[in-house]
Amino acid sequence: MINITMVSLNKFTTSVRGHNFTIERMPSGIWWVIVVNASVQAYNRGVAMPKEFDTLEEIEARYKSLRGISELVSDLSDQVQH
């Protein structure tokens, strides 16, 4: 189970095995994923470039650690809207 924090309706954060993820839905509808880990901190001074995805399912396919995030985001969004 992923421990995810809802920062806003379109922005979520989580940490999984030393990787800090920020998942954000942009106004265009695409999702950005920013991953900061030891490698990024060592070589890029902690600055990571976002990767773009069309759906949360694509994010789950790319990052196995984030499997289930589409369901969690849906549940969190539903709770906030009600």
C-alpha positions as CSV (number, residue, x, y, z in Angstrom):
1,M,0.0,0.0,0.0
2,I,1.3,3.4,-1.0
3,N,1.4,6.2,1.6
4,I,0.4,9.2,-0.5
5,T,0.0,12.8,0.5
6,M,-2.4,15.0,-1.3
7,V,-0.8,18.5,-1.6
8,S,-3.7,19.8,-3.7
9,L,-6.4,18.5,-6.0
10,N,-3.7,18.0,-8.7
11,K,-0.5,17.3,-6.8
12,F,0.5,14.3,-4.8
13,T,3.7,13.2,-3.0
14,T,5.1,10.0,-1.7
15,S,8.4,8.3,-0.7
16,V,9.2,4.8,-1.7
17,R,12.5,3.1,-1.0
18,G,14.6,6.2,-1.0
19,H,12.8,7.8,-4.0
20,N,10.8,10.9,-3.4
21,F,8.0,11.2,-6.0
22,T,6.0,14.3,-6.9
23,I,3.1,13.5,-9.2
24,E,1.3,16.5,-10.6
25,R,-1.5,17.0,-13.1
26,M,-0.9,19.9,-15.4
27,P,-3.6,22.2,-16.7
28,S,-3.2,20.5,-20.1
29,G,-4.3,17.2,-18.5
30,I,-0.9,15.5,-18.7
31,W,0.8,14.1,-15.6
32,W,4.3,15.1,-14.5
33,V,6.4,12.8,-12.3
34,I,9.5,14.2,-10.6
35,V,11.7,11.7,-8.8
36,V,14.4,12.8,-6.4
37,N,16.8,10.0,-5.2
38,A,20.4,9.7,-4.2
39,S,21.6,9.8,-7.8
40,V,19.7,13.0,-8.5
41,Q,21.0,14.6,-5.4
42,A,24.6,13.6,-6.1
43,Y,24.8,14.4,-9.8
44,N,22.1,17.1,-10.4
45,R,22.2,18.9,-7.0
46,G,18.8,17.6,-6.1
47,V,17.1,19.0,-9.2
48,A,15.1,16.5,-11.3
49,M,13.4,17.1,-14.6
50,P,9.8,16.0,-14.8
51,K,8.8,13.1,-17.0
52,E,5.4,13.4,-18.8
53,F,2.7,10.8,-18.9
54,D,-0.8,10.9,-20.4
55,T,-2.4,8.8,-17.7
56,L,-1.8,7.5,-14.2
57,E,-1.8,4.0,-15.6
58,E,1.2,4.9,-17.7
59,I,2.9,6.1,-14.5
60,E,2.1,2.7,-12.8
61,A,3.6,0.9,-15.8
62,R,6.8,2.9,-15.7
63,Y,7.2,3.0,-11.9
64,K,6.4,-0.4,-10.3
65,S,6.7,1.3,-6.9
66,L,3.7,3.4,-7.7
67,R,1.3,0.6,-8.7
68,G,-2.2,1.4,-7.3
69,I,-1.7,5.2,-7.4
70,S,-4.5,5.7,-10.0
71,E,-7.0,4.1,-7.5
72,L,-5.6,6.1,-4.6
73,V,-5.7,9.4,-6.5
74,S,-9.3,8.6,-7.5
75,D,-10.3,7.8,-4.0
76,L,-8.6,10.9,-2.5
77,S,-10.2,13.2,-5.2
78,D,-13.6,11.7,-4.5
79,Q,-13.3,12.3,-0.8
80,V,-12.3,15.9,-1.3
81,Q,-15.2,16.6,-3.7
82,H,-17.8,15.2,-1.4
